[in-house]
């Protein structure tokens, strides 16, 4: 695969993930959640340098999340939650799987992108049912 085609595919994929993030944002707002939107909220920076540790900047724009609050409760909805395999101890990032974080705990859902009405409803049920 040539470099231009690879870069085009990455761009389309990042734009598609952003569209899915915005779809979730809109739905959560309709359900009464307040969504953090200021600055770079919800997406990684274009030129990440890890506090100066990276000589060549890394593009984190494909890293997507949503910070929400409702009734004094705070949640982070991730479009790529972290996972640690309990058997091997290996760490993974579950790309395009929805994870929810609150109060020091993760729930890795069975919801994958792209989102539809059924998966959006399921996400809200998970958040609303948080203990």
Buried (B, 14 or more C-beta within 10 A) or exposed (E): EEEEEEEEEEEEEBEBBBEBBEBBBEBBEEBEBEBBEEEEEBBBEEEBEEEEEEEEEEEBBBBBBBBBEBEEEEBBBBBBBEBEEEEEEEEEEBEBBBBBBBEEEBBBBEBEBEBEEEBBEBBBEBBEEEE
